Amino acid sequence: MKQKKFILQESEMPTRWYNIQADMPNKPMPPIHPATREPLGVEDLAHIFPAECCKQELDTEHRWIDIPEEVLEKYKYYRSTPLVRAYALEEALGTPAHIYFKNESVNPLGSHKINSALPQCYYAKQEGTTNVTTETGAGQWGAALSYAAKVFGLECAVYQVKISMQQKPYRSSIMRTFGATVEGSPSMSTRAGKDIITRDPHHMGSLGTAISEAVELATTTPNCKYTLGSVLNHVALHQSIIGLEAEKQMEQAGEYPDMVIACFGGGSNFGGIAFPFMRHNISGERHTEFIAAEPESCPKLTRGRFEYDFGDEAGYTPLLPMYTLGHNFRPANIHAGGLRYHGAGMIVSQLIKDGMMHGVDIPQLETFEAGMLFARTEGIIPAPESSHAIAATIREAKKCKETGEEKVILFNLSGHGLIDMTAYEQYLNGDLMNYQLSDADIEKNLGSSK
Ligand SMILES: *Cc1c(COP(=O)(O)O)cnc(C)c1O
């Protein structure tokens, strides 16, 4: 009998997160203040985020950071997550490649986002915060935060991108079930929201509009902190639990990945699975290829430009050094809501500049074809976001079929798609399409923060 699934014992579970910033040959450039153009320190960020998260954000020294005991306890509810050898998918593709996936869909919230929601709420609580707020696109981050806030006894208010609220109605019910307040963004409850609606009454929202609203709420409400489920360095730090577990599980399987692939919104699940393996590339021991799969309709990694840009649409956040399509970029209403963000995290942006990894952009229909094949072979309906990683994996596995190479490919299944069935329904009915962007579309919003 072939062994298919690898799980860690409690005693084997990682107790520290990995901070790739300590090992990066070129550190990420600092976030800067939009008016003064001065680099930001922990104090500048701490009026928005929990202080411990700010410290982690700017920590370029400590390679390993202890996971707090209380967070480890909560991780144990659903971790370790399984590493699975996808024999059925391999067989369907007729590829000599060995395909493994790390299944982050098995927790009750259904995506990897809970890995960072728990520590963020834990730190907020420790610091005496009573309320947390955030934005959410597809709803996975909002759901994870709502649950984590409840676990640590915090009130939670979520701004959800309006289009996602309509496409995925049950997500807001999930957040409200955990006790959160949910508003569609742009909303009339903040100045930023009102301004956006005044300019465009039919604005269906983006992560950028929702971030503006949540940041405004956090900065105008006492004892309220803003939290972010992606993009930032401390989020990728918390997500490193994925790759650290996978490293041990690959060892159990007796293999090491030639390629690590994840879908890419702001970089948290990618960083989570990739960075622990990348440390062996940085030290020169290994030569793994790292691929971030983004939507063709929101191609910041493959067609964006490296520049300082705002993290949100209204320009409330610090300026961040990143590959971006411009903070005013409006992605098409694709179903992978979690990948509709205009920029990439600072660490990943620097790593791309330094040639340590690369992006690949994938059309919407190809991602659904990949998701269907995965569902029909492995029995798991993937999130439309995760299907980008599956599509990129399938492309590579097909190349192996042509060359006869037995590459070991590891991809991250960032979440399941069971609350995305309207998207599958539309695909099955032939109602989905691709969205290609011309160079002029891409150029339009670049350089807009200058
Ligand atoms: C949010 C989300 C993503 C995209 O965010 P990253 O920070 O790039 O990982 C991908 N997959 C799922 C299931 C998500 O919920």
The ligand as an SDF file (V2000), in Angstrom:
LIG
                    3D

 15 15  0  0  0  0  0  0  0  0999 V2000
   -7.1330   35.0550    1.2050 C   0  0  0  0  0  0  0  0  0  0  0  0
   -6.9080   33.8260    0.4650 C   0  0  0  0  0  0  0  0  0  0  0  0
   -5.8890   33.7420   -0.5050 C   0  0  0  0  0  0  0  0  0  0  0  0
   -5.0310   34.8910   -0.9010 C   0  0  0  0  0  0  0  0  0  0  0  0
   -4.2910   35.5140    0.0810 O   0  0  0  0  0  0  0  0  0  0  0  0
   -2.7450   35.3210    0.2820 P   0  0  0  0  0  0  0  0  0  0  0  0
   -2.3970   36.2610    1.3660 O   0  0  0  0  0  0  0  0  0  0  0  0
   -2.0580   35.6640   -1.0030 O   0  0  0  0  0  0  0  0  0  0  0  0
   -2.5340   33.9250    0.6670 O   0  0  0  0  0  0  0  0  0  0  0  0
   -5.7040   32.5330   -1.1380 C   0  0  0  0  0  0  0  0  0  0  0  0
   -6.4800   31.4690   -0.8750 N   0  0  0  0  0  0  0  0  0  0  0  0
   -7.4780   31.5230    0.0420 C   0  0  0  0  0  0  0  0  0  0  0  0
   -8.3080   30.3100    0.2810 C   0  0  0  0  0  0  0  0  0  0  0  0
   -7.7050   32.7000    0.7340 C   0  0  0  0  0  0  0  0  0  0  0  0
   -8.6730   32.7340    1.6560 O   0  0  0  0  0  0  0  0  0  0  0  0
  1  2  1  0
  2  3  1  0
  2 14  2  0
  3  4  1  0
  3 10  2  0
  4  5  1  0
  5  6  1  0
  6  7  2  0
  6  8  1  0
  6  9  1  0
 10 11  1  0
 11 12  2  0
 12 13  1  0
 12 14  1  0
 14 15  1  0
M  END
$$$$
